[in-house]
Amino acid sequence: MVSGDGLGYVFFSVQGLCVLGALLLVWHRFRPLPRWAAALGIARWLIVAIGGLAAGWVVHLAISAADSWARLMAYAAALAFSPAIVSALVALVFRPRR
């Protein structure tokens, strides 16, 4: 087993939770459940923070790319982190109703 596999699973699990949280925010917008408002408010900011970190990492990789292989890795990272980044944008648009 390669030592980096566990960390990859953690990253993709966190991204899956971000996507699930964004879907819950959208669903809550159209069918509000008052009990969920406080928890979704906290989850919204966690989603934005995780998506912001992912976007910052992709920008860092794109800026520091020195050759074509590094640019390819930046594109691959953008593709891999796109669910978290899109979830953060959705979380910025959809605020939970109180």
MIDOSE-1310 file (N, C-alpha, C; in nm, 2 decimals, decimal comma, always signed):
residues 98
mvsg	+0,08/-0,12/+0,00/+0,00/+0,00/+0,00/+0,09/+0,12/+0,00; +0,05/+0,22/-0,09/+0,13/+0,34/-0,09/+0,08/+0,43/+0,02; +0,17/+0,50/+0,08/+0,14/+0,58/+0,20/+0,05/+0,70/+0,18; +0,04/+0,74/+0,05/-0,05/+0,86/+0,02/-0,19/+0,82/+0,00
dglg	-0,22/+0,70/-0,01/-0,36/+0,66/-0,04/-0,46/+0,70/+0,06; -0,43/+0,69/+0,19/-0,52/+0,72/+0,30/-0,56/+0,87/+0,29; -0,46/+0,95/+0,27/-0,48/+1,10/+0,26/-0,57/+1,13/+0,14; -0,56/+1,06/+0,03/-0,64/+1,08/-0,09/-0,79/+1,05/-0,05
yvff	-0,81/+0,94/+0,02/-0,94/+0,90/+0,06/-1,01/+1,00/+0,15; -0,93/+1,06/+0,24/-0,98/+1,16/+0,33/-1,02/+1,29/+0,24; -0,94/+1,33/+0,15/-0,97/+1,45/+0,07/-1,10/+1,42/-0,01; -1,11/+1,31/-0,07/-1,23/+1,28/-0,15/-1,36/+1,26/-0,06
svqg	-1,34/+1,21/+0,06/-1,45/+1,20/+0,15/-1,50/+1,34/+0,19; -1,40/+1,43/+0,22/-1,44/+1,57/+0,26/-1,51/+1,63/+0,14; -1,46/+1,61/+0,02/-1,53/+1,67/-0,10/-1,67/+1,62/-0,11; -1,69/+1,49/-0,09/-1,82/+1,43/-0,09/-1,91/+1,49/+0,01
lcvl	-1,86/+1,52/+0,13/-1,94/+1,58/+0,23/-1,97/+1,73/+0,19; -1,88/+1,79/+0,12/-1,91/+1,93/+0,08/-2,02/+1,93/-0,03; -2,02/+1,83/-0,12/-2,12/+1,82/-0,22/-2,26/+1,79/-0,15; -2,26/+1,70/-0,06/-2,38/+1,67/+0,02/-2,43/+1,79/+0,09
gall	-2,35/+1,86/+0,16/-2,39/+1,98/+0,23/-2,44/+2,09/+0,14; -2,38/+2,11/+0,02/-2,44/+2,20/-0,08/-2,57/+2,16/-0,13; -2,59/+2,03/-0,15/-2,72/+1,98/-0,20/-2,83/+2,00/-0,09; -2,79/+1,98/+0,04/-2,88/+2,01/+0,15/-2,92/+2,16/+0,16
lvwh	-2,82/+2,24/+0,13/-2,85/+2,39/+0,14/-2,95/+2,42/+0,03; -2,93/+2,37/-0,09/-3,03/+2,40/-0,20/-3,16/+2,34/-0,17; -3,17/+2,22/-0,11/-3,30/+2,16/-0,08/-3,36/+2,24/+0,03; -3,29/+2,28/+0,13/-3,34/+2,36/+0,24/-3,40/+2,49/+0,19
rfrp	-3,34/+2,55/+0,09/-3,39/+2,67/+0,03/-3,53/+2,66/-0,02; -3,56/+2,55/-0,08/-3,70/+2,53/-0,14/-3,80/+2,46/-0,05; -3,75/+2,38/+0,05/-3,83/+2,31/+0,15/-3,77/+2,33/+0,28; -3,78/+2,45/+0,34/-3,71/+2,48/+0,47/-3,76/+2,40/+0,59
lprw	-3,66/+2,35/+0,66/-3,69/+2,28/+0,79/-3,62/+2,37/+0,90; -3,70/+2,44/+0,98/-3,64/+2,53/+1,08/-3,54/+2,47/+1,17; -3,55/+2,34/+1,20/-3,46/+2,27/+1,29/-3,32/+2,26/+1,23; -3,31/+2,26/+1,10/-3,18/+2,25/+1,03/-3,11/+2,38/+1,01
aaal	-3,17/+2,49/+1,03/-3,12/+2,62/+0,99/-2,98/+2,65/+1,06; -2,97/+2,63/+1,19/-2,85/+2,66/+1,26/-2,74/+2,56/+1,22; -2,76/+2,43/+1,20/-2,66/+2,34/+1,16/-2,62/+2,37/+1,02; -2,71/+2,40/+0,93/-2,67/+2,43/+0,79/-2,60/+2,57/+0,78
giar	-2,62/+2,66/+0,88/-2,54/+2,78/+0,88/-2,40/+2,75/+0,91; -2,37/+2,66/+1,00/-2,24/+2,63/+1,04/-2,17/+2,55/+0,92; -2,25/+2,45/+0,87/-2,20/+2,37/+0,76/-2,17/+2,46/+0,64; -2,24/+2,56/+0,61/-2,22/+2,65/+0,50/-2,08/+2,71/+0,51
wliv	-2,04/+2,76/+0,63/-1,91/+2,82/+0,64/-1,80/+2,72/+0,63; -1,82/+2,60/+0,68/-1,72/+2,50/+0,66/-1,70/+2,46/+0,51; -1,81/+2,45/+0,44/-1,80/+2,42/+0,30/-1,73/+2,54/+0,23; -1,76/+2,66/+0,26/-1,69/+2,77/+0,20/-1,54/+2,77/+0,23
aigg	-1,50/+2,74/+0,36/-1,36/+2,73/+0,40/-1,29/+2,62/+0,32; -1,35/+2,50/+0,31/-1,28/+2,39/+0,24/-1,27/+2,42/+0,09; -1,37/+2,47/+0,03/-1,37/+2,51/-0,11/-1,27/+2,62/-0,13; -1,26/+2,72/-0,04/-1,16/+2,82/-0,05/-1,01/+2,77/-0,04
laag	-0,99/+2,67/+0,05/-0,86/+2,61/+0,06/-0,83/+2,54/-0,07; -0,92/+2,46/-0,12/-0,90/+2,39/-0,25/-0,87/+2,48/-0,36; -0,95/+2,59/-0,37/-0,92/+2,69/-0,48/-0,79/+2,76/-0,46; -0,75/+2,79/-0,34/-0,62/+2,85/-0,31/-0,50/+2,76/-0,35
wvvh	-0,52/+2,63/-0,32/-0,42/+2,53/-0,36/-0,41/+2,52/-0,51; -0,52/+2,52/-0,58/-0,51/+2,51/-0,73/-0,44/+2,63/-0,79; -0,48/+2,75/-0,73/-0,41/+2,88/-0,78/-0,26/+2,87/-0,75; -0,22/+2,82/-0,63/-0,08/+2,81/-0,60/-0,01/+2,72/-0,70
lais	-0,07/+2,61/-0,73/-0,01/+2,51/-0,82/+0,00/+2,58/-0,96; -0,10/+2,65/-1,00/-0,10/+2,71/-1,14/+0,01/+2,82/-1,14; +0,02/+2,90/-1,04/+0,12/+3,01/-1,04/+0,26/+2,95/-1,03; +0,28/+2,85/-0,96/+0,42/+2,80/-0,94/+0,46/+2,69/-1,04
aads	+0,37/+2,67/-1,14/+0,40/+2,57/-1,25/+0,52/+2,62/-1,33; +0,63/+2,55/-1,34/+0,75/+2,59/-1,41/+0,76/+2,53/-1,55; +0,70/+2,41/-1,56/+0,71/+2,34/-1,69/+0,57/+2,28/-1,73; +0,57/+2,21/-1,84/+0,44/+2,15/-1,89/+0,39/+2,04/-1,79
warl	+0,48/+1,97/-1,73/+0,43/+1,86/-1,64/+0,36/+1,93/-1,52; +0,42/+2,03/-1,47/+0,36/+2,10/-1,35/+0,23/+2,16/-1,39; +0,22/+2,22/-1,51/+0,09/+2,27/-1,55/-0,02/+2,16/-1,57; +0,03/+2,05/-1,61/-0,07/+1,93/-1,62/-0,11/+1,89/-1,48
maya	-0,03/+1,89/-1,39/-0,07/+1,86/-1,25/-0,16/+1,97/-1,19; -0,14/+2,09/-1,23/-0,23/+2,20/-1,19/-0,37/+2,18/-1,25; -0,38/+2,14/-1,37/-0,51/+2,11/-1,44/-0,57/+1,99/-1,37; -0,49/+1,88/-1,34/-0,55/+1,77/-1,28/-0,60/+1,80/-1,14
aala	-0,53/+1,89/-1,06/-0,58/+1,93/-0,93/-0,70/+2,01/-0,94; -0,71/+2,09/-1,04/-0,84/+2,17/-1,06/-0,95/+2,08/-1,09; -0,93/+1,98/-1,17/-1,04/+1,88/-1,20/-1,07/+1,80/-1,07; -0,97/+1,76/-1,00/-1,00/+1,68/-0,88/-1,07/+1,76/-0,77
fspa	-1,04/+1,89/-0,75/-1,09/+1,97/-0,65/-1,22/+2,04/-0,69; -1,26/+2,03/-0,82/-1,38/+2,10/-0,87/-1,50/+2,08/-0,79; -1,53/+1,96/-0,74/-1,66/+1,94/-0,65/-1,66/+2,03/-0,53; -1,54/+2,04/-0,46/-1,54/+2,13/-0,34/-1,55/+2,27/-0,38
ivsa	-1,48/+2,31/-0,49/-1,49/+2,45/-0,53/-1,63/+2,49/-0,57; -1,69/+2,41/-0,65/-1,83/+2,44/-0,69/-1,93/+2,44/-0,57; -1,91/+2,35/-0,48/-1,99/+2,34/-0,36/-1,97/+2,47/-0,28; -1,85/+2,52/-0,27/-1,83/+2,65/-0,20/-1,90/+2,76/-0,27
lval	-1,90/+2,77/-0,40/-1,98/+2,87/-0,47/-2,13/+2,86/-0,45; -2,18/+2,74/-0,45/-2,32/+2,72/-0,42/-2,35/+2,76/-0,28; -2,26/+2,73/-0,19/-2,29/+2,76/-0,05/-2,28/+2,92/-0,03; -2,21/+2,99/-0,11/-2,21/+3,13/-0,10/-2,34/+3,19/-0,15
vfrp	-2,40/+3,13/-0,25/-2,53/+3,18/-0,31/-2,65/+3,14/-0,22; -2,65/+3,02/-0,17/-2,77/+2,97/-0,10/-2,75/+2,98/+0,05; -2,81/+3,07/+0,11/-2,80/+3,08/+0,26/-2,92/+3,01/+0,32; -2,90/+2,95/+0,43/-3,02/+2,88/+0,50/-3,12/+2,98/+0,55
rr	-3,25/+2,95/+0,53/-3,35/+3,04/+0,59/-3,37/+3,01/+0,74; -3,40/+3,11/+0,81/-3,42/+3,09/+0,96/-3,57/+3,09/+0,99
